[in-house]
Amino acid sequence: MQIHSQAMLRMQLPLEDDSSMVSSPSPSNFRILIVNEDMRNADTLKRTLNDLGYFATCTAYSARRALAVAKDFAPAVALLDLELPDMTGYQLANQLRSHLSRCVRKVPLLAIAEFPVYGTAELTRAAGFMGWLPKPVEPLALNAMLSKLQTGA
C-alpha cells in the first residue's frame, strides 16, 4: 500500500519593481567621517556608531585633517563638530561644499553641537547641514538620522 501526500506551498515573490526590494546599504558598509578635536568625544561617538552597527568610520581630529582624508575615504556622511581648533564646523562645511571633488561636495553633513544655542537649527540648515545633534549624542537620535540618510527619506 502506497500513501501519497500532496502539499501545496504558496509563496508570494516580490516583483522587480516592488519598493520593498529596494535595499539600502547595510550599516556596516555605510562610511562615516567623524570630525571632532576632542579624542574622548570622537572615540565615544565611534563606539556608539559601532554599537549601532556602523563599522566603516574614519576619525579626523581637525578640520584640515578632515579635508585631507575626505576624498580618499569617500564618506556617505560626515559628522562635524561645530567647534574645531583650526576652523569652525561651519567653515569646514563651506570648504567641503566647495571641494574640487564632486563626491566630497555632495556628502551629507550632520552637525554636532556642544553648546546648542537659539537658532542652531536655522544656522546649520543655512550652512548646508542636513541636521544637527547636541552633545552628548543620543544613540537613538543618531541612528534615526543615519537611517533616514540610508533610505533617502
MARBA-3410 file (N, C-alpha, C, O; in Angstrom, 1 decimal):
153
0.8,-1.2,0.0,0.0,0.0,0.0,0.9,1.2,0.0,1.8,1.4,0.8 ~ 0.6,2.1,-0.9,1.4,3.3,-1.0,0.5,4.5,-0.6,-0.7,4.6,-0.9 ~ 1.2,5.4,0.2,0.5,6.6,0.6,1.1,7.8,-0.1,2.3,8.0,0.0 ~ 0.3,8.5,-0.7,0.8,9.7,-1.4,0.2,10.9,-0.7,-1.0,11.0,-0.3 ~ 1.0,11.8,-0.6,0.6,13.1,0.1,0.9,14.2,-0.8,2.0,14.3,-1.5
0.0,15.1,-0.9,0.3,16.3,-1.7,0.2,17.5,-0.8,-0.8,17.7,0.0 ~ 1.1,18.4,-0.9,1.1,19.6,-0.2,1.3,20.8,-1.1,2.1,20.7,-2.1 ~ 0.6,21.8,-0.9,0.8,23.0,-1.7,1.4,24.1,-0.9,1.0,24.4,0.2 ~ 2.4,24.6,-1.5,3.2,25.7,-0.8,3.0,26.9,-1.6,3.3,27.0,-2.8 ~ 2.5,27.9,-1.0,2.3,29.2,-1.7,3.2,30.2,-1.2,3.3,30.5,0.0
4.0,30.8,-2.1,4.9,31.9,-1.7,4.6,33.1,-2.7,4.5,32.9,-3.9 ~ 4.6,34.2,-2.1,4.4,35.4,-2.9,5.8,36.0,-3.1,6.4,36.5,-2.1 ~ 6.3,36.0,-4.3,7.6,36.6,-4.6,7.4,38.0,-5.0,6.5,38.4,-5.8 ~ 8.3,38.9,-4.6,8.2,40.3,-4.9,8.6,40.5,-6.4,9.4,39.8,-7.0 ~ 7.9,41.5,-7.0,8.2,41.8,-8.4,9.4,42.7,-8.4,9.8,43.3,-7.3
10.1,42.8,-9.5,11.3,43.5,-9.6,11.1,45.0,-9.3,12.0,45.6,-8.7 ~ 10.0,45.6,-9.6,9.8,47.0,-9.3,9.1,47.2,-8.0,8.7,48.4,-7.7 ~ 9.0,46.2,-7.2,8.4,46.3,-5.9,9.3,47.2,-5.0,10.5,47.0,-4.9 ~ 8.7,48.2,-4.3,9.5,49.1,-3.5,10.1,48.4,-2.3,11.1,48.9,-1.7 ~ 9.6,47.2,-1.9,10.1,46.5,-0.7,11.5,45.9,-1.1,12.2,45.5,-0.2
11.8,45.8,-2.4,13.0,45.2,-2.8,14.2,46.2,-2.8,15.3,45.8,-2.8 ~ 13.9,47.5,-2.7,14.9,48.5,-2.6,15.7,48.3,-1.4,15.2,48.3,-0.3 ~ 17.0,48.0,-1.6,17.9,47.8,-0.4,18.8,49.0,-0.2,19.3,49.6,-1.2 ~ 18.9,49.3,1.0,19.9,50.4,1.4,21.1,49.7,1.8,21.1,48.6,2.3 ~ 22.2,50.5,1.8,23.5,49.9,2.3,23.3,49.5,3.8,22.7,50.2,4.5
23.9,48.4,4.1,23.8,47.9,5.5,24.7,48.9,6.3,25.6,49.5,5.8 ~ 24.3,49.0,7.6,25.1,50.0,8.4,26.6,49.7,8.4,27.4,50.6,8.5 ~ 27.0,48.4,8.3,28.4,48.1,8.4,29.2,48.6,7.2,30.4,48.8,7.2 ~ 28.5,48.9,6.0,29.1,49.4,4.8,28.9,50.9,4.7,29.5,51.5,3.7 ~ 28.2,51.5,5.5,27.9,53.0,5.4,29.1,53.7,6.0,29.4,53.7,7.2
29.9,54.4,5.1,31.1,55.1,5.5,30.8,56.4,6.2,30.1,57.3,5.6 ~ 31.4,56.6,7.4,31.1,57.8,8.2,32.4,58.5,8.6,33.3,57.9,9.2 ~ 32.5,59.8,8.3,33.6,60.6,8.7,33.3,61.3,9.9,32.3,62.1,10.0 ~ 34.1,61.1,11.0,33.8,61.8,12.3,34.9,62.9,12.4,36.1,62.6,12.3 ~ 34.5,64.1,12.6,35.4,65.2,12.7,35.1,65.9,14.1,34.1,66.6,14.3
36.1,65.7,15.0,36.0,66.2,16.4,37.3,66.3,17.0,38.1,65.3,16.9 ~ 37.7,67.4,17.5,39.0,67.7,18.1,39.2,66.9,19.4,40.4,66.6,19.7 ~ 38.2,66.7,20.1,38.3,66.0,21.4,38.4,64.5,21.2,37.4,63.9,20.8 ~ 39.5,63.9,21.5,39.7,62.5,21.2,38.7,61.6,22.0,38.2,60.6,21.5 ~ 38.4,62.0,23.2,37.4,61.2,24.0,36.0,61.2,23.4,35.4,60.2,23.3
35.6,62.4,23.0,34.3,62.6,22.4,34.2,61.8,21.0,33.3,61.2,20.7 ~ 35.3,61.9,20.3,35.4,61.3,19.0,35.3,59.8,19.2,34.6,59.1,18.4 ~ 36.1,59.2,20.1,36.1,57.8,20.4,34.8,57.3,20.9,34.4,56.2,20.6 ~ 34.1,58.1,21.8,32.8,57.8,22.3,31.8,57.7,21.1,31.0,56.8,21.1 ~ 31.9,58.7,20.2,31.0,58.7,19.1,31.2,57.4,18.2,30.3,56.8,17.7
32.5,57.1,18.0,32.9,55.9,17.2,32.3,54.7,17.9,31.8,53.8,17.2 ~ 32.4,54.5,19.2,31.9,53.4,19.9,30.4,53.3,19.8,29.8,52.2,19.6 ~ 29.7,54.4,19.9,28.3,54.5,19.7,27.9,54.0,18.3,27.0,53.2,18.1 ~ 28.6,54.5,17.3,28.4,54.0,15.9,28.6,52.5,15.8,27.8,51.8,15.1 ~ 29.7,52.0,16.4,29.9,50.6,16.3,28.8,49.8,17.0,28.3,48.8,16.5
28.3,50.3,18.1,27.2,49.7,18.8,25.9,49.6,18.0,25.1,48.7,18.1 ~ 25.8,50.6,17.1,24.6,50.7,16.2,24.8,49.9,14.9,23.9,49.8,14.1 ~ 26.0,49.3,14.8,26.3,48.5,13.6,27.1,49.2,12.5,27.3,48.6,11.4 ~ 27.5,50.4,12.7,28.3,51.2,11.7,29.8,51.0,12.0,30.3,51.6,13.0 ~ 30.5,50.3,11.2,31.9,50.0,11.5,32.9,50.7,10.5,34.0,50.8,10.8
32.4,51.2,9.4,33.3,51.9,8.4,33.4,53.4,8.8,32.7,54.2,8.2 ~ 34.2,53.7,9.7,34.4,55.1,10.2,35.8,55.5,10.0,36.8,54.7,10.0 ~ 36.0,56.8,9.9,37.3,57.4,9.8,37.2,58.7,10.7,36.3,59.4,10.6 ~ 38.2,58.8,11.6,38.1,60.0,12.6,39.2,61.0,12.2,40.4,60.6,12.1 ~ 38.8,62.2,12.1,39.8,63.3,11.9,39.6,64.2,13.1,38.5,64.6,13.5
40.8,64.6,13.7,40.8,65.4,14.9,40.9,66.9,14.6,41.1,67.7,15.6 ~ 40.9,67.3,13.4,40.9,68.7,13.0,40.2,68.8,11.6,40.1,67.9,10.9 ~ 39.9,70.1,11.3,39.2,70.3,10.0,40.2,70.1,8.9,39.8,69.6,7.8 ~ 41.5,70.5,9.1,42.5,70.3,8.0,42.7,68.8,7.7,42.8,68.4,6.5 ~ 42.7,68.0,8.7,42.8,66.5,8.5,41.5,66.0,7.8,41.7,65.1,6.9
40.4,66.5,8.2,39.2,66.1,7.5,39.2,66.4,6.0,38.8,65.5,5.2 ~ 39.7,67.6,5.7,39.8,67.9,4.3,40.8,67.0,3.5,40.6,66.7,2.4 ~ 41.8,66.6,4.2,42.9,65.8,3.6,42.4,64.4,3.3,42.7,63.8,2.4 ~ 41.5,63.8,4.2,41.1,62.4,4.1,39.7,62.3,3.4,39.4,61.2,2.9 ~ 39.0,63.4,3.2,37.6,63.3,2.7,37.5,62.6,1.3,36.7,61.7,1.1
38.4,63.0,0.4,38.3,62.4,-1.0,38.7,60.9,-1.0,37.9,60.1,-1.6 ~ 39.7,60.5,-0.3,40.1,59.1,-0.3,39.2,58.2,0.5,39.0,57.1,0.1 ~ 38.7,58.7,1.6,37.8,57.9,2.4,36.4,57.8,1.7,35.7,56.8,1.9 ~ 36.0,58.8,1.0,34.7,58.9,0.3,33.5,58.5,1.3,32.8,57.5,1.1 ~ 33.3,59.4,2.3,32.2,59.1,3.3,30.8,59.2,2.7,30.6,59.9,1.7
29.9,58.4,3.3,28.5,58.5,2.9,27.8,59.7,3.7,26.8,60.2,3.3 ~ 28.5,60.0,4.8,28.0,61.1,5.7,29.2,61.6,6.5,30.1,60.8,6.8 ~ 29.2,62.9,6.9,30.2,63.4,7.7,29.6,64.1,9.0,28.7,64.9,8.9 ~ 30.1,63.7,10.1,29.6,64.2,11.4,30.6,65.2,11.9,31.7,64.9,12.3 ~ 30.2,66.5,11.8,31.1,67.6,12.1,30.8,68.3,13.4,29.7,68.7,13.6
31.9,68.3,14.3,31.8,69.1,15.5,31.8,70.6,15.0,32.5,71.0,14.1 ~ 31.0,71.4,15.6,30.9,72.8,15.2,32.1,73.6,15.8,32.4,74.7,15.3 ~ 32.7,73.1,16.9,33.8,73.9,17.5,35.1,73.1,17.3,35.4,72.2,18.1 ~ 35.9,73.4,16.3,37.1,72.8,16.0,38.3,73.7,16.2,38.1,74.9,16.2 ~ 39.5,73.2,16.4,40.6,74.1,16.8,41.1,75.0,15.6,41.5,76.2,15.9
41.0,74.5,14.4,41.6,75.3,13.3,40.5,76.0,12.5,40.9,76.9,11.7 ~ 39.3,75.7,12.6,38.2,76.5,12.0,36.9,76.0,12.6,36.9,74.9,13.2 ~ 35.8,76.7,12.4,34.5,76.2,12.9,33.9,75.1,12.0,34.4,75.0,10.8 ~ 33.0,74.4,12.5,32.3,73.4,11.7,31.6,74.0,10.5,31.5,73.4,9.4 ~ 31.1,75.3,10.6,30.5,76.0,9.5,31.5,76.3,8.4,31.2,76.1,7.2
32.7,76.7,8.8,33.8,77.0,7.8,34.2,75.7,7.1,34.4,75.7,5.9 ~ 34.3,74.6,7.9,34.6,73.3,7.3,33.5,72.9,6.3,33.8,72.4,5.2 ~ 32.3,73.0,6.7,31.2,72.7,5.8,31.3,73.5,4.5,31.1,72.9,3.4 ~ 31.6,74.8,4.6,31.8,75.6,3.4,32.9,75.1,2.5,32.8,75.1,1.3 ~ 34.0,74.7,3.1,35.2,74.2,2.3,34.8,72.8,1.7,35.3,72.5,0.6
34.1,72.0,2.4,33.7,70.7,1.8,32.8,70.9,0.7,32.9,70.2,-0.3 ~ 31.9,71.9,0.8,30.9,72.2,-0.3,31.6,72.8,-1.5,31.1,72.7,-2.6 ~ 32.8,73.4,-1.3,33.5,74.0,-2.5,34.7,73.1,-2.9,35.6,73.6,-3.6 ~ 34.8,71.9,-2.4,35.9,71.0,-2.7,35.9,70.7,-4.2,34.9,70.7,-4.9 ~ 37.1,70.4,-4.7,37.3,70.1,-6.1,36.6,68.8,-6.5,36.1,68.7,-7.6
36.6,67.9,-5.6,36.0,66.6,-5.9,34.5,66.6,-5.7,34.0,67.0,-4.6 ~ 33.7,66.2,-6.7,32.3,66.2,-6.7,31.7,65.3,-5.6,30.7,65.7,-4.9 ~ 32.4,64.2,-5.4,31.9,63.2,-4.3,32.0,63.9,-3.0,31.2,63.6,-2.1 ~ 33.0,64.7,-2.7,33.1,65.4,-1.4,32.1,66.5,-1.3,31.5,66.7,-0.2 ~ 31.9,67.2,-2.4,30.9,68.3,-2.3,29.5,67.8,-2.0,28.7,68.6,-1.4
29.2,66.6,-2.4,27.8,66.1,-2.2,27.6,65.3,-0.9,26.5,64.8,-0.7 ~ 28.6,65.2,-0.1,28.5,64.4,1.1,27.5,65.1,2.1,27.7,66.3,2.4 ~ 26.5,64.4,2.6,25.6,64.9,3.6,26.3,65.2,4.9,27.2,64.5,5.3 ~ 26.0,66.4,5.5,26.7,66.8,6.7,25.7,66.8,7.8,24.6,67.3,7.7 ~ 26.2,66.3,9.0,25.4,66.4,10.2,26.3,67.1,11.3,27.4,66.7,11.6
25.7,68.1,11.8,26.4,68.9,12.8,26.3,68.3,14.2,25.2,67.8,14.6 ~ 27.4,68.4,15.0,27.3,68.0,16.4,27.7,69.3,17.2,28.8,69.8,17.1 ~ 26.7,69.7,18.0,26.9,71.0,18.8,27.0,70.7,20.3,26.2,70.1,20.9 ~ 28.1,71.2,20.8,28.3,71.0,22.3,27.5,72.0,23.0,26.9,71.6,24.1 ~ 27.3,73.2,22.6,26.5,74.2,23.2,25.4,74.7,22.3,25.6,75.8,21.7
24.4,73.9,22.1,23.3,74.4,21.2,22.7,75.7,21.7,22.4,75.8,22.9 ~ 22.6,76.6,20.8,22.0,77.9,21.2,20.8,78.2,20.3,20.5,77.5,19.3 ~ 20.0,79.2,20.7,18.9,79.5,19.9,19.3,79.8,18.5,20.2,80.6,18.2 ~ 18.7,79.2,17.5,19.0,79.4,16.1,19.9,78.4,15.5,20.3,78.5,14.4 ~ 20.4,77.4,16.3,21.3,76.4,15.8,20.8,75.7,14.6,21.4,75.4,13.7
19.5,75.3,14.7,18.9,74.5,13.6,18.9,75.4,12.3,19.1,74.8,11.3 ~ 18.5,76.7,12.5,18.5,77.5,11.3,19.9,77.8,10.7,20.1,77.7,9.5 ~ 20.9,78.0,11.6,22.2,78.2,11.2,22.8,77.0,10.5,23.5,77.1,9.4 ~ 22.6,75.8,11.0,23.2,74.6,10.4,22.5,74.3,9.1,23.1,73.9,8.1 ~ 21.2,74.5,9.0,20.5,74.3,7.7,21.0,75.3,6.7,21.2,74.9,5.5
21.2,76.6,7.0,21.7,77.6,6.1,23.1,77.2,5.6,23.5,77.6,4.5 ~ 23.9,76.6,6.5,25.3,76.2,6.2,25.3,74.9,5.4,26.4,74.5,5.0 ~ 24.2,74.3,5.1,24.2,73.1,4.3,24.2,71.8,5.0,24.4,70.7,4.4 ~ 24.0,71.8,6.3,23.9,70.6,7.1,22.5,70.0,7.0,21.5,70.8,6.8 ~ 22.4,68.7,7.0,21.1,68.1,6.9,20.4,68.1,8.2,19.2,67.8,8.3
21.1,68.4,9.3,20.5,68.4,10.6,21.6,68.6,11.7,22.8,68.7,11.3 ~ 21.2,68.6,12.9,22.2,68.7,14.0,21.8,67.9,15.2,20.6,67.6,15.4 ~ 22.8,67.5,16.0,22.5,66.8,17.2,23.3,67.4,18.4,24.5,67.8,18.1 ~ 22.8,67.5,19.6,23.5,68.0,20.7,24.4,67.0,21.3,24.2,65.8,21.2 ~ 25.5,67.5,22.0,26.4,66.6,22.7,25.8,66.5,24.1,25.3,67.4,24.6
25.9,65.3,24.8,26.3,64.0,24.2,25.3,63.5,23.2,24.1,63.7,23.4 ~ 25.8,62.9,22.2,24.9,62.4,21.1,24.1,61.2,21.6,24.6,60.2,22.1 ~ 22.8,61.3,21.5,21.9,60.2,21.9,21.9,59.2,20.8,21.6,59.5,19.6 ~ 22.2,57.9,21.1,22.3,56.9,20.0,21.0,56.7,19.2,21.1,56.5,18.0 ~ 19.8,56.8,19.8,18.6,56.7,19.1,18.4,57.8,18.1,18.0,57.6,16.9
18.7,59.1,18.5,18.6,60.2,17.6,19.6,60.1,16.4,19.3,60.4,15.3 ~ 20.8,59.7,16.7,21.9,59.5,15.7,21.4,58.4,14.7,21.5,58.6,13.5 ~ 21.0,57.3,15.2,20.5,56.2,14.4,19.4,56.6,13.5,19.3,56.2,12.3 ~ 18.5,57.4,14.0,17.3,57.9,13.2,17.8,58.7,12.0,17.3,58.6,10.9 ~ 18.8,59.6,12.3,19.3,60.5,11.3,20.0,59.6,10.2,19.9,59.9,9.0
20.8,58.7,10.6,21.6,57.9,9.7,20.7,57.0,8.9,20.9,56.7,7.7 ~ 19.7,56.4,9.5,18.7,55.6,8.8,17.9,56.4,7.8,17.7,55.9,6.7 ~ 17.6,57.6,8.1,16.9,58.5,7.1,17.8,58.7,5.9,17.4,58.7,4.8 ~ 19.1,58.9,6.1,20.1,59.1,5.0,20.1,57.8,4.2,20.2,57.9,2.9 ~ 20.2,56.7,4.8,20.3,55.4,4.1,19.1,55.1,3.2,19.2,54.6,2.1
17.9,55.5,3.7,16.7,55.2,2.9,16.4,56.3,1.9,15.5,56.2,1.1 ~ 17.1,57.4,2.1,16.9,58.6,1.2,15.6,59.3,1.5,15.1,60.1,0.7 ~ 15.1,59.2,2.7,13.9,59.9,3.1,14.1,61.3,3.5,13.2,62.0,3.8
END
